[in-house]
Amino acid sequence: MTPSFIRHPDLRLTTVDGEGVVLHLGSRQYFSVNATGVTILEQLRTARTMSELVAAVTSEYDVGEDEATRTVRTFLDRCVDSALVTESR
């Protein structure tokens, strides 16, 4: 089964000048994310697979699939570690 990812229900995202401010209501921690992070977190309103997220990034930005995969993987790892995103298998 392919793993999927989704935003934590306590996550709030606001965009300011193309960048994002993220608040995790449960932990009361703030995070800032760049435009690519905003794109990924917007996609994660519903469960998405890694390949769906990579496709969203490559369609939004002028990057190849390999670079998009690395970017998405790094971002997701950080988000999972911070409990902003959950992974299901």
C-alpha positions in Angstrom: 0.0 0.0 0.0 1.3 3.4 -0.9 1.6 5.8 2.1 -0.4 9.0 2.1 0.1 12.2 3.9 -2.4 14.7 5.4 -2.2 17.9 7.4 -2.8 17.6 11.2 -6.3 18.8 12.0 -4.8 21.4 14.4 -2.8 23.0 11.7 -3.7 26.5 10.5 -2.0 28.1 7.5 -2.0 31.7 6.5 -0.2 33.1 3.5 1.5 36.5 3.6 3.3 37.8 0.4 3.6 34.3 -1.0 5.0 32.7 2.1 3.2 30.8 4.8 2.8 31.1 8.5 1.8 27.9 10.1 0.3 27.5 13.6 -0.1 24.1 15.3 -2.9 24.8 17.8 -2.1 21.7 19.9 1.5 22.5 20.5 1.1 26.3 20.1 4.1 26.4 17.9 4.6 28.7 14.9 6.5 27.8 11.7 7.3 29.7 8.6 7.3 28.0 5.1 8.3 29.2 1.7 6.0 29.3 -1.3 6.7 25.6 -2.1 5.8 24.6 1.4 2.5 26.5 1.0 1.8 24.6 -2.2 2.4 21.3 -0.4 0.4 22.1 2.7 -2.5 23.4 0.6 -2.5 20.0 -1.3 -2.5 18.2 2.1 -6.0 19.5 3.0 -6.9 16.0 1.8 -4.7 12.9 1.9 -2.2 12.8 -0.9 0.5 10.4 -2.0 4.1 11.4 -2.5 3.6 11.1 -6.3 0.6 13.4 -6.2 2.6 16.0 -4.2 5.5 15.8 -6.6 3.1 16.3 -9.5 1.6 19.4 -7.8 5.1 20.9 -7.3 6.3 20.2 -10.8 3.1 21.7 -12.3 3.4 24.8 -10.1 7.2 25.4 -10.5 9.8 25.0 -13.2 11.6 22.0 -11.6 12.3 18.5 -12.7 10.8 15.5 -11.1 14.0 14.5 -9.2 14.4 17.9 -7.6 10.7 18.1 -6.8 10.9 14.6 -5.2 13.8 15.7 -3.0 12.1 18.9 -2.0 8.8 17.2 -1.1 10.5 14.4 0.8 12.6 16.8 2.9 9.6 19.0 3.6 7.4 16.1 4.5 10.1 14.6 6.8 10.3 17.9 8.7 6.6 18.3 8.9 6.1 14.8 10.2 8.8 15.4 12.8 7.0 18.5 13.9 3.6 16.8 13.9 2.2 19.2 11.2 1.6 16.3 8.9 0.7 12.7 9.5 1.6 9.7 7.4 -0.6 6.7 6.9 0.3 3.4 5.3 
